[in-house]
Amino acid sequence: MTTRRVLVVEDDLTIAESVAARLRAEGFEVAVAHDGPAAVKAADDFVPDLVVLDVMLPGFDGLEVCRRLHAVRPVPVLMLTARGDETDLLVGLAVGADDYLTKPFSIRELAARVHALLRRVDRVSAARRITLADLEIDLTERRVQRGGIEARLTPTEFQLLVHLAERPRAVQSRERLLSEVWGWQDGMGTRTVDSHVKALRRKLGTDLIRTVHGVGYALEVPR
């Protein structure tokens, strides 16, 4: 089995090396970058399967790094932040982060989140396609089109769309989506679901996902 690659982007050298050492012990191949420009270059050279990305970086911040990475190739991003500002977390999710941890964090929890995020990315089986009117989801190539126009989705946006599209019109609670798409069992983080649904609407049309107030979301079959 091919060794998975993780890029760790963190300007605190002690934290960066601690995270890298733990991930190497977990069997990952790891590269480290300490500022925004170096992170973008490392992603291009190293081609990671996942990025652990600090928000506060020299050069330009992690939010800009995330934007630049996804402009080239969608890659799962676990964002780290020392801030308690919810706005930062929501902006991070909006620009393509798939999960986040607030500092200080447990290295053991970070490793568990990395494994869980990669499992989510791998969960969709190959050689399948979902077609609902003008919405086409190619699960082999992980590509999405609506009306013949391709939409570039982050890995978690793709997983969320597939989960809803496999159950058209069925209402999915935020808690169930957190459990089955994100793998979170405590029911916390429902704003994460809302942020990803907002991103899908922006990319695929506001008519695609219906809000069921007080419950959750359902994918409407396009007309």
LUMKOLPA-542781 format. One record per residue (C-alpha): residue number from 0; residue in three letters; y, z, x. Coordinates in steps of 0.25 Angstrom, whole numbers, plus 2048, in hexadecimal, padded with zeros to 3 digits. Each point is the difference from the previous one (the first is absolute). Layout:
> NUM:ALA:Y:Z:X
...
END
This chain:
> 0:MET:800:800:800
> 1:THR:80E:7FC:805
> 2:THR:808:80C:805
> 3:ARG:80C:802:7F7
> 4:ARG:80E:800:807
> 5:VAL:80B:80A:7FD
> 6:LEU:80E:7FF:805
> 7:VAL:807:80D:801
> 8:VAL:810:7FF:800
> 9:GLU:806:80D:803
> 10:ASP:80C:804:809
> 11:ASP:7FB:80E:803
> 12:LEU:7F7:7FE:80B
> 13:THR:7F8:80D:7FE
> 14:ILE:7FD:7FC:7F1
> 15:ALA:7FD:7F2:804
> 16:GLU:7F6:804:80A
> 17:SER:7F9:80A:7F7
> 18:VAL:7FF:7F6:7F5
> 19:ALA:7FB:7F6:809
> 20:ALA:7F5:809:807
> 21:ARG:7FB:804:7F2
> 22:LEU:7FF:7F2:7FB
> 23:ARG:7F9:7FC:80D
> 24:ALA:7F6:80B:7FE
> 25:GLU:7FE:7FB:7F2
> 26:GLY:7FB:7F3:806
> 27:PHE:80D:7F7:7FE
> 28:GLU:807:7F8:80A
> 29:VAL:80E:805:802
> 30:ALA:80D:7FA:805
> 31:VAL:80D:808:800
> 32:ALA:80F:7FC:7FF
> 33:HIS:80C:809:801
> 34:ASP:80B:7F8:7F9
> 35:GLY:803:7F6:7F6
> 36:PRO:800:7F3:809
> 37:ALA:7F4:805:807
> 38:ALA:7F8:802:7F3
> 39:VAL:803:7F2:7FB
> 40:LYS:7FC:7FA:80E
> 41:ALA:7F3:809:800
> 42:ALA:7FC:7FC:7F2
> 43:ASP:801:7F1:804
> 44:ASP:7F8:802:80D
> 45:PHE:7F6:80A:7FB
> 46:VAL:7FE:7FB:7F2
> 47:PRO:7FD:80E:7FA
> 48:ASP:7F7:803:7F4
> 49:LEU:80A:80B:7FC
> 50:VAL:80D:806:805
> 51:VAL:804:80F:801
> 52:LEU:80F:7FF:7FF
> 53:ASP:80B:80A:802
> 54:VAL:80C:7FE:7F8
> 55:MET:80A:805:80B
> 56:LEU:800:7F7:80C
> 57:PRO:809:7FB:80B
> 58:GLY:804:7F1:7FF
> 59:PHE:7FE:7FF:7F1
> 60:ASP:7F9:809:7F7
> 61:GLY:7F2:800:7FA
> 62:LEU:805:7FA:7F3
> 63:GLU:805:7F4:807
> 64:VAL:7F3:7FF:808
> 65:CYS:7F8:800:7F3
> 66:ARG:809:7F5:7FA
> 67:ARG:7FE:7F7:80D
> 68:LEU:7F1:803:800
> 69:HIS:7FE:7FC:7F2
> 70:ALA:809:7F3:802
> 71:VAL:7F5:7FB:80A
> 72:ARG:7F3:806:7FB
> 73:PRO:7FD:80B:7F6
> 74:VAL:7FA:80C:807
> 75:PRO:7FD:80E:7FA
> 76:VAL:80B:80A:804
> 77:LEU:7FF:80F:801
> 78:MET:80E:805:801
> 79:LEU:804:80D:807
> 80:THR:80D:807:7FC
> 81:ALA:807:80D:805
> 82:ARG:809:7FF:7F4
> 83:GLY:7FE:807:7F3
> 84:ASP:809:7F5:7F9
> 85:GLU:7F8:7FA:7F5
> 86:THR:809:7F4:801
> 87:ASP:7FA:7FD:80D
> 88:LEU:7F2:800:7FB
> 89:LEU:803:7F7:7F5
> 90:VAL:807:7F6:808
> 91:GLY:7F5:800:80A
> 92:LEU:7F6:7FD:7F5
> 93:ALA:809:7F5:7FB
> 94:VAL:801:7F9:80D
> 95:GLY:7F0:800:801
> 96:ALA:7FB:80E:805
> 97:ASP:7F3:803:7F9
> 98:ASP:7FF:80F:803
> 99:TYR:809:80B:806
> 100:LEU:7FF:80D:807
> 101:THR:80C:80A:802
> 102:LYS:801:807:80D
> 103:PRO:7FB:80A:804
> 104:PHE:7F2:7FA:7FD
> 105:SER:7F2:803:804
> 106:ILE:7FA:7F6:809
> 107:ARG:7F3:802:7F9
> 108:GLU:806:7FC:7F3
> 109:LEU:807:7F4:806
> 110:ALA:7F3:7FB:805
> 111:ALA:7FA:802:7F2
> 112:ARG:80B:7F8:7FA
> 113:VAL:7FE:7F5:80A
> 114:HIS:7F1:7FF:7FC
> 115:ALA:803:801:7F2
> 116:LEU:80B:7F5:801
> 117:LEU:7F7:7F6:807
> 118:ARG:7F5:803:7F6
> 119:ARG:809:7FC:7F5
> 120:VAL:804:7F3:807
> 121:ASP:7F1:7FD:802
> 122:ARG:7FC:804:7F2
> 123:VAL:802:7F2:7F9
> 124:SER:7F3:7F8:802
> 125:ALA:800:7F2:805
> 126:ALA:7FF:7F3:7FA
> 127:ARG:806:803:7F2
> 128:ARG:80C:7FB:7F8
> 129:ILE:807:806:7F4
> 130:THR:808:7F6:7F7
> 131:LEU:808:805:7F5
> 132:ALA:808:7F4:7FA
> 133:ASP:80A:7FD:80B
> 134:LEU:7FC:80C:809
> 135:GLU:7F6:7FC:80B
> 136:ILE:7FB:80B:809
> 137:ASP:7F7:7FB:80B
> 138:LEU:7F8:80C:805
> 139:THR:7FA:7F9:80C
> 140:GLU:80D:7FC:806
> 141:ARG:808:80B:7FA
> 142:ARG:80A:7F6:7FA
> 143:VAL:808:801:7F3
> 144:GLN:807:7F5:7F8
> 145:ARG:807:800:7F3
> 146:GLY:804:7F3:7FA
> 147:GLY:7FC:7F9:80D
> 148:ILE:809:808:809
> 149:GLU:7FA:809:80A
> 150:ALA:805:80F:801
> 151:ARG:7FF:808:80C
> 152:LEU:7FA:80D:7FD
> 153:THR:7FD:80D:809
> 154:PRO:7F2:804:801
> 155:THR:802:80B:7F6
> 156:GLU:808:7F8:7F6
> 157:PHE:7F4:7F6:801
> 158:GLN:7F6:80B:7FD
> 159:LEU:808:805:7F4
> 160:LEU:802:7F2:7FA
> 161:VAL:7F1:7FE:801
> 162:HIS:7FD:80D:7FA
> 163:LEU:808:7FD:7F4
> 164:ALA:7FC:7F1:7FF
> 165:GLU:7F1:804:800
> 166:ARG:804:808:7F3
> 167:PRO:80A:7F8:7F9
> 168:ARG:807:807:7F4
> 169:ALA:7F9:80D:803
> 170:VAL:80A:80B:802
> 171:GLN:7FE:807:80E
> 172:SER:807:80E:802
> 173:ARG:808:803:80C
> 174:GLU:7F6:80A:804
> 175:ARG:7F4:7F7:7FF
> 176:LEU:807:7F5:808
> 177:LEU:803:80B:80B
> 178:SER:7F2:803:800
> 179:GLU:7F9:7F3:800
> 180:VAL:80A:7F7:808
> 181:TRP:806:80B:809
> 182:GLY:7F4:809:801
> 183:TRP:809:80C:7FD
> 184:GLN:7F9:80B:7F8
> 185:ASP:80B:80A:7FD
> 186:GLY:809:7F8:7F6
> 187:MET:80C:801:809
> 188:GLY:809:7F4:804
> 189:THR:801:7F9:7F2
> 190:ARG:80D:7FB:805
> 191:THR:7F8:7F8:80B
> 192:VAL:7F9:7F8:7F4
> 193:ASP:80E:7FE:7F9
> 194:SER:806:7FA:80D
> 195:HIS:7F4:7F7:802
> 196:VAL:800:7FB:7F2
> 197:LYS:80F:7FD:802
> 198:ALA:7FD:7F8:80C
> 199:LEU:7F5:7F8:7F8
> 200:ARG:80A:7FD:7F5
> 201:ARG:80B:7FB:80A
> 202:LYS:7F6:7F7:807
> 203:LEU:7F8:7FB:7F4
> 204:GLY:809:802:7F3
> 205:THR:804:80B:7F8
> 206:ASP:7F7:7FC:7F4
> 207:LEU:7F3:801:808
> 208:ILE:7FE:810:800
> 209:ARG:803:808:7F3
> 210:THR:805:80E:801
> 211:VAL:7F9:80A:7F6
> 212:HIS:80A:80B:800
> 213:GLY:7FA:80D:803
> 214:VAL:7F3:7FA:804
> 215:GLY:800:7F5:80A
> 216:TYR:7FF:7F1:802
> 217:ALA:7F8:7F4:7FA
> 218:LEU:800:7F2:805
> 219:GLU:804:7F6:7F5
> 220:VAL:7F8:7F3:800
> 221:PRO:80B:7F5:803
> 222:ARG:803:7F6:7F5
END
